[in-house]
Structure formats: structure tokens, C-alpha cells
Amino acid sequence: MYIFGIGLNAVALVYAAMDGSPLFAGTFGLVMVYLGVRYWMLTNE
């Protein structure tokens, strides 16, 4: 589920960046980092 969320955020980040919305792109980037850290924490238990 985390991988799916990271993938969706990556697609949204690309579209936001192409649309010229750096604030949205940055937000999607932060969400990707958060989901990546959470996934890493769950897999290292």
C-alpha cells in the first residue's frame, strides 16, 4: 500500500511540476518522503 501511495504521489508531483505549481509539487514530494520513511520503518521491525 505504501508503494502504491508513493507511486501515485510521484505521478502527481510530475503533473504539478509540469503545470507550474511548485508548492503542490513540493507538497507531493514531502508526502513521498514521509511515506518512504514510514515504509522503511515498517520493513525494519
C-alpha distance matrix in Angstrom:
0.0 3.8 5.4 5.1 6.3 8.7 9.9 10.7 12.4 14.2 15.6 16.6 18.2 20.2 21.4 22.3 24.2 26.0 26.9 28.6 26.5 26.1 25.1 22.1 21.2 21.6 19.5 16.5 17.4 17.4 14.0 12.7 14.8 13.6 9.9 11.2 13.6 11.3 9.2 12.8 14.1 11.9 12.7 16.3 17.2
3.8 0.0 3.8 5.4 5.0 6.1 8.6 9.9 10.5 12.2 14.4 15.2 16.1 18.4 20.1 20.6 22.1 24.3 25.4 26.6 24.5 23.6 22.7 19.9 18.8 18.8 16.8 14.0 14.3 14.1 11.0 9.4 11.1 10.1 6.3 7.5 10.0 8.1 6.2 9.8 11.5 10.1 11.0 14.4 15.7
5.4 3.8 0.0 3.8 5.4 5.1 6.1 8.7 9.9 10.5 12.5 14.2 15.0 16.7 18.6 19.7 20.9 22.7 24.3 25.7 24.0 23.2 22.9 20.1 18.4 18.8 17.5 14.2 14.1 14.8 12.2 9.6 11.6 11.8 8.2 8.1 11.4 10.6 8.0 10.8 13.4 12.3 12.1 15.5 17.4
5.1 5.4 3.8 0.0 3.8 5.5 5.1 6.2 8.6 9.8 10.8 12.4 14.1 15.6 16.9 18.3 20.0 21.4 22.6 24.5 22.8 22.6 22.3 19.1 17.8 18.8 17.2 13.7 14.6 15.7 12.6 10.6 13.5 13.5 10.0 11.0 14.3 13.2 11.2 14.3 16.6 15.2 15.5 18.9 20.6
6.3 5.0 5.4 3.8 0.0 3.8 5.4 5.1 6.1 8.5 10.0 10.5 12.0 14.3 15.4 16.1 18.0 19.9 20.8 22.3 20.2 19.9 19.1 16.0 15.0 15.8 13.7 10.5 11.8 12.4 9.1 7.8 11.0 10.6 7.5 9.4 12.5 11.5 10.5 13.8 15.7 14.9 15.9 19.1 20.6
8.7 6.1 5.1 5.5 3.8 0.0 3.8 5.5 5.1 6.1 8.8 9.8 10.2 12.4 14.4 15.0 16.1 18.3 19.7 20.9 19.0 18.2 17.8 15.1 13.3 13.8 12.6 9.2 9.3 10.5 8.0 5.3 8.4 9.2 6.5 7.2 10.8 10.9 9.8 12.3 14.9 14.8 15.3 18.1 20.2
9.9 8.6 6.1 5.1 5.4 3.8 0.0 3.8 5.4 5.0 6.4 8.7 9.7 10.8 12.6 14.2 15.4 16.8 18.5 20.2 18.9 18.6 18.8 15.8 13.8 15.2 14.4 10.7 11.1 13.2 11.0 8.4 11.6 13.0 10.3 10.6 14.3 14.6 12.9 15.3 18.1 17.8 17.8 20.8 23.1
10.7 9.9 8.7 6.2 5.1 5.5 3.8 0.0 3.8 5.4 5.2 6.2 8.5 10.1 10.8 12.2 14.2 15.5 16.5 18.5 16.9 17.2 17.1 13.7 12.5 14.3 13.0 9.3 11.1 13.1 10.5 9.1 12.8 13.6 11.3 12.7 16.1 15.9 15.0 17.8 20.1 19.7 20.3 23.3 25.2
12.4 10.5 9.9 8.6 6.1 5.1 5.4 3.8 0.0 3.8 5.4 4.9 5.9 8.6 9.8 10.1 11.9 14.0 14.9 16.3 14.3 14.0 13.8 10.6 9.2 10.7 9.4 5.6 7.4 9.5 7.3 6.2 10.0 11.0 9.6 11.1 14.3 14.6 14.4 16.9 19.1 19.3 20.2 22.9 24.9
14.2 12.2 10.5 9.8 8.5 6.1 5.0 5.4 3.8 0.0 3.8 5.4 5.0 6.3 8.7 9.8 10.5 12.3 14.1 15.5 14.3 13.8 14.5 11.7 9.2 10.9 11.0 7.3 7.5 10.6 9.6 7.3 10.5 12.7 11.4 11.7 15.1 16.2 15.5 17.4 20.1 20.6 20.9 23.4 25.8
15.6 14.4 12.5 10.8 10.0 8.8 6.4 5.2 5.4 3.8 0.0 3.8 5.4 5.3 6.4 8.6 10.0 10.7 12.3 14.5 13.8 14.2 15.2 12.1 10.1 12.8 12.7 9.2 10.5 13.6 12.3 10.7 14.1 16.0 14.5 15.2 18.7 19.4 18.5 20.7 23.4 23.6 23.8 26.6 28.9
16.6 15.2 14.2 12.4 10.5 9.8 8.7 6.2 4.9 5.4 3.8 0.0 3.8 5.5 5.2 6.0 8.5 9.8 10.4 12.3 10.9 11.7 12.1 8.7 7.5 10.5 10.0 6.9 9.3 12.1 10.9 10.4 13.9 15.3 14.4 15.8 18.9 19.5 19.3 21.7 24.0 24.3 25.1 27.7 29.8
18.2 16.1 15.0 14.1 12.0 10.2 9.7 8.5 5.9 5.0 5.4 3.8 0.0 3.8 5.5 5.1 6.0 8.5 9.8 10.7 9.3 9.0 10.0 7.4 4.7 7.6 8.2 5.5 6.6 10.0 10.0 9.2 12.1 14.2 14.0 14.9 17.7 19.0 19.1 20.9 23.3 24.2 24.9 27.1 29.4
20.2 18.4 16.7 15.6 14.3 12.4 10.8 10.1 8.6 6.3 5.3 5.5 3.8 0.0 3.8 5.5 5.1 6.1 8.5 10.0 10.1 10.3 12.3 10.1 7.3 10.4 11.8 9.2 9.8 13.4 13.6 12.2 15.0 17.5 17.1 17.4 20.5 21.9 21.6 23.2 25.9 26.7 27.0 29.3 31.9
21.4 20.1 18.6 16.9 15.4 14.4 12.6 10.8 9.8 8.7 6.4 5.2 5.5 3.8 0.0 3.8 5.4 5.1 6.0 8.7 8.8 10.4 12.2 9.6 8.1 11.8 12.6 10.4 12.0 15.4 15.1 14.5 17.6 19.5 19.1 20.0 23.0 24.1 23.9 25.9 28.4 28.9 29.5 32.0 34.3
22.3 20.6 19.7 18.3 16.1 15.0 14.2 12.2 10.1 9.8 8.6 6.0 5.1 5.5 3.8 0.0 3.8 5.5 5.0 6.4 5.3 7.0 8.5 6.1 5.2 8.9 9.8 8.6 10.5 13.4 13.7 13.9 16.6 18.3 18.6 19.7 22.4 23.5 23.9 25.8 28.0 28.9 29.8 32.0 34.2
24.2 22.1 20.9 20.0 18.0 16.1 15.4 14.2 11.9 10.5 10.0 8.5 6.0 5.1 5.4 3.8 0.0 3.8 5.4 5.2 5.7 5.9 8.9 7.9 5.5 8.7 10.9 10.0 10.5 13.8 14.9 14.6 16.7 19.1 19.6 20.1 22.7 24.4 24.7 26.1 28.5 29.8 30.4 32.3 34.9
26.0 24.3 22.7 21.4 19.9 18.3 16.8 15.5 14.0 12.3 10.7 9.8 8.5 6.1 5.1 5.5 3.8 0.0 3.8 5.4 7.6 9.1 12.1 10.9 9.1 12.5 14.5 13.2 14.0 17.4 18.1 17.6 19.9 22.4 22.5 23.0 25.8 27.4 27.4 28.9 31.5 32.5 32.9 35.1 37.7
26.9 25.4 24.3 22.6 20.8 19.7 18.5 16.5 14.9 14.1 12.3 10.4 9.8 8.5 6.0 5.0 5.4 3.8 0.0 3.8 5.7 8.6 11.0 9.8 9.4 12.8 14.2 13.6 15.1 18.0 18.6 18.8 21.3 23.3 23.5 24.6 27.2 28.5 28.8 30.6 32.9 33.8 34.6 36.8 39.2
28.6 26.6 25.7 24.5 22.3 20.9 20.2 18.5 16.3 15.5 14.5 12.3 10.7 10.0 8.7 6.4 5.2 5.4 3.8 0.0 3.8 6.0 9.0 9.1 8.7 11.4 13.4 13.6 14.6 17.3 18.6 19.0 20.9 23.0 23.9 24.8 27.1 28.7 29.3 30.8 33.0 34.3 35.2 37.1 39.4
26.5 24.5 24.0 22.8 20.2 19.0 18.9 16.9 14.3 14.3 13.8 10.9 9.3 10.1 8.8 5.3 5.7 7.6 5.7 3.8 0.0 3.8 5.5 5.6 6.2 8.7 10.1 10.9 12.4 14.5 15.7 16.7 18.6 20.3 21.4 22.6 24.7 26.0 27.1 28.7 30.5 31.9 33.1 34.9 37.0
26.1 23.6 23.2 22.6 19.9 18.2 18.6 17.2 14.0 13.8 14.2 11.7 9.0 10.3 10.4 7.0 5.9 9.1 8.6 6.0 3.8 0.0 3.8 5.5 4.9 5.9 8.5 9.8 10.2 12.1 14.1 15.0 16.3 18.2 19.8 20.7 22.4 24.2 25.4 26.6 28.4 30.1 31.3 32.8 35.0
25.1 22.7 22.9 22.3 19.1 17.8 18.8 17.1 13.8 14.5 15.2 12.1 10.0 12.3 12.2 8.5 8.9 12.1 11.0 9.0 5.5 3.8 0.0 3.8 5.4 5.1 6.2 8.7 9.8 10.6 12.4 14.3 15.4 16.6 18.4 19.9 21.2 22.7 24.3 25.7 27.1 28.8 30.4 31.8 33.7
22.1 19.9 20.1 19.1 16.0 15.1 15.8 13.7 10.6 11.7 12.1 8.7 7.4 10.1 9.6 6.1 7.9 10.9 9.8 9.1 5.6 5.5 3.8 0.0 3.8 5.4 5.0 6.2 8.5 9.9 10.6 12.3 14.3 15.3 16.5 18.2 20.0 21.1 22.4 24.2 25.7 27.0 28.5 30.4 32.2
21.2 18.8 18.4 17.8 15.0 13.3 13.8 12.5 9.2 9.2 10.1 7.5 4.7 7.3 8.1 5.2 5.5 9.1 9.4 8.7 6.2 4.9 5.4 3.8 0.0 3.8 5.4 5.2 6.2 8.7 10.0 10.5 12.4 14.3 15.3 16.4 18.5 20.0 21.0 22.5 24.4 25.8 26.9 28.7 30.9
21.6 18.8 18.8 18.8 15.8 13.8 15.2 14.3 10.7 10.9 12.8 10.5 7.6 10.4 11.8 8.9 8.7 12.5 12.8 11.4 8.7 5.9 5.1 5.4 3.8 0.0 3.8 5.4 4.9 6.2 8.7 9.7 10.6 12.3 14.2 15.2 16.6 18.4 19.8 21.0 22.6 24.4 25.7 27.1 29.2
19.5 16.8 17.5 17.2 13.7 12.6 14.4 13.0 9.4 11.0 12.7 10.0 8.2 11.8 12.6 9.8 10.9 14.5 14.2 13.4 10.1 8.5 6.2 5.0 5.4 3.8 0.0 3.8 5.3 5.1 6.3 8.6 9.9 10.6 12.3 14.1 15.4 16.6 18.3 19.9 21.1 22.6 24.4 25.9 27.7
16.5 14.0 14.2 13.7 10.5 9.2 10.7 9.3 5.6 7.3 9.2 6.9 5.5 9.2 10.4 8.6 10.0 13.2 13.6 13.6 10.9 9.8 8.7 6.2 5.2 5.4 3.8 0.0 3.8 5.5 5.1 6.2 8.7 9.8 10.5 12.2 14.3 15.3 16.3 18.2 19.9 21.0 22.4 24.3 26.3
17.4 14.3 14.1 14.6 11.8 9.3 11.1 11.1 7.4 7.5 10.5 9.3 6.6 9.8 12.0 10.5 10.5 14.0 15.1 14.6 12.4 10.2 9.8 8.5 6.2 4.9 5.3 3.8 0.0 3.8 5.4 5.0 6.3 8.7 9.9 10.5 12.4 14.3 15.3 16.4 18.4 20.0 21.1 22.6 24.9
17.4 14.1 14.8 15.7 12.4 10.5 13.2 13.1 9.5 10.6 13.6 12.1 10.0 13.4 15.4 13.4 13.8 17.4 18.0 17.3 14.5 12.1 10.6 9.9 8.7 6.2 5.1 5.5 3.8 0.0 3.8 5.3 5.1 6.2 8.6 9.7 10.6 12.3 14.2 15.3 16.5 18.4 20.0 21.2 23.2
14.0 11.0 12.2 12.6 9.1 8.0 11.0 10.5 7.3 9.6 12.3 10.9 10.0 13.6 15.1 13.7 14.9 18.1 18.6 18.6 15.7 14.1 12.4 10.6 10.0 8.7 6.3 5.1 5.4 3.8 0.0 3.8 5.4 5.0 6.1 8.4 9.8 10.5 12.1 14.1 15.2 16.4 18.3 20.0 21.6
12.7 9.4 9.6 10.6 7.8 5.3 8.4 9.1 6.2 7.3 10.7 10.4 9.2 12.2 14.5 13.9 14.6 17.6 18.8 19.0 16.7 15.0 14.3 12.3 10.5 9.7 8.6 6.2 5.0 5.3 3.8 0.0 3.8 5.4 5.2 6.0 8.6 9.9 10.4 12.1 14.1 15.3 16.4 18.3 20.5
14.8 11.1 11.6 13.5 11.0 8.4 11.6 12.8 10.0 10.5 14.1 13.9 12.1 15.0 17.6 16.6 16.7 19.9 21.3 20.9 18.6 16.3 15.4 14.3 12.4 10.6 9.9 8.7 6.3 5.1 5.4 3.8 0.0 3.8 5.5 5.0 6.2 8.6 9.8 10.4 12.2 14.3 15.4 16.5 18.8
13.6 10.1 11.8 13.5 10.6 9.2 13.0 13.6 11.0 12.7 16.0 15.3 14.2 17.5 19.5 18.3 19.1 22.4 23.3 23.0 20.3 18.2 16.6 15.3 14.3 12.3 10.6 9.8 8.7 6.2 5.0 5.4 3.8 0.0 3.8 5.4 5.2 6.2 8.6 9.9 10.6 12.4 14.3 15.5 17.2
9.9 6.3 8.2 10.0 7.5 6.5 10.3 11.3 9.6 11.4 14.5 14.4 14.0 17.1 19.1 18.6 19.6 22.5 23.5 23.9 21.4 19.8 18.4 16.5 15.3 14.2 12.3 10.5 9.9 8.6 6.1 5.2 5.5 3.8 0.0 3.8 5.5 5.1 6.1 8.5 9.8 10.5 12.2 14.3 15.9
11.2 7.5 8.1 11.0 9.4 7.2 10.6 12.7 11.1 11.7 15.2 15.8 14.9 17.4 20.0 19.7 20.1 23.0 24.6 24.8 22.6 20.7 19.9 18.2 16.4 15.2 14.1 12.2 10.5 9.7 8.4 6.0 5.0 5.4 3.8 0.0 3.8 5.5 5.1 6.1 8.6 9.9 10.6 12.3 14.7
13.6 10.0 11.4 14.3 12.5 10.8 14.3 16.1 14.3 15.1 18.7 18.9 17.7 20.5 23.0 22.4 22.7 25.8 27.2 27.1 24.7 22.4 21.2 20.0 18.5 16.6 15.4 14.3 12.4 10.6 9.8 8.6 6.2 5.2 5.5 3.8 0.0 3.8 5.4 5.0 6.1 8.6 10.0 10.6 12.7
11.3 8.1 10.6 13.2 11.5 10.9 14.6 15.9 14.6 16.2 19.4 19.5 19.0 21.9 24.1 23.5 24.4 27.4 28.5 28.7 26.0 24.2 22.7 21.1 20.0 18.4 16.6 15.3 14.3 12.3 10.5 9.9 8.6 6.2 5.1 5.5 3.8 0.0 3.8 5.4 5.0 6.2 8.7 10.1 11.2
9.2 6.2 8.0 11.2 10.5 9.8 12.9 15.0 14.4 15.5 18.5 19.3 19.1 21.6 23.9 23.9 24.7 27.4 28.8 29.3 27.1 25.4 24.3 22.4 21.0 19.8 18.3 16.3 15.3 14.2 12.1 10.4 9.8 8.6 6.1 5.1 5.4 3.8 0.0 3.8 5.4 5.2 6.2 8.7 10.5
12.8 9.8 10.8 14.3 13.8 12.3 15.3 17.8 16.9 17.4 20.7 21.7 20.9 23.2 25.9 25.8 26.1 28.9 30.6 30.8 28.7 26.6 25.7 24.2 22.5 21.0 19.9 18.2 16.4 15.3 14.1 12.1 10.4 9.9 8.5 6.1 5.0 5.4 3.8 0.0 3.8 5.5 5.2 6.2 9.0
14.1 11.5 13.4 16.6 15.7 14.9 18.1 20.1 19.1 20.1 23.4 24.0 23.3 25.9 28.4 28.0 28.5 31.5 32.9 33.0 30.5 28.4 27.1 25.7 24.4 22.6 21.1 19.9 18.4 16.5 15.2 14.1 12.2 10.6 9.8 8.6 6.1 5.0 5.4 3.8 0.0 3.8 5.6 5.4 6.7
11.9 10.1 12.3 15.2 14.9 14.8 17.8 19.7 19.3 20.6 23.6 24.3 24.2 26.7 28.9 28.9 29.8 32.5 33.8 34.3 31.9 30.1 28.8 27.0 25.8 24.4 22.6 21.0 20.0 18.4 16.4 15.3 14.3 12.4 10.5 9.9 8.6 6.2 5.2 5.5 3.8 0.0 3.8 5.5 5.7
12.7 11.0 12.1 15.5 15.9 15.3 17.8 20.3 20.2 20.9 23.8 25.1 24.9 27.0 29.5 29.8 30.4 32.9 34.6 35.2 33.1 31.3 30.4 28.5 26.9 25.7 24.4 22.4 21.1 20.0 18.3 16.4 15.4 14.3 12.2 10.6 10.0 8.7 6.2 5.2 5.6 3.8 0.0 3.8 5.7
16.3 14.4 15.5 18.9 19.1 18.1 20.8 23.3 22.9 23.4 26.6 27.7 27.1 29.3 32.0 32.0 32.3 35.1 36.8 37.1 34.9 32.8 31.8 30.4 28.7 27.1 25.9 24.3 22.6 21.2 20.0 18.3 16.5 15.5 14.3 12.3 10.6 10.1 8.7 6.2 5.4 5.5 3.8 0.0 3.8
17.2 15.7 17.4 20.6 20.6 20.2 23.1 25.2 24.9 25.8 28.9 29.8 29.4 31.9 34.3 34.2 34.9 37.7 39.2 39.4 37.0 35.0 33.7 32.2 30.9 29.2 27.7 26.3 24.9 23.2 21.6 20.5 18.8 17.2 15.9 14.7 12.7 11.2 10.5 9.0 6.7 5.7 5.7 3.8 0.0
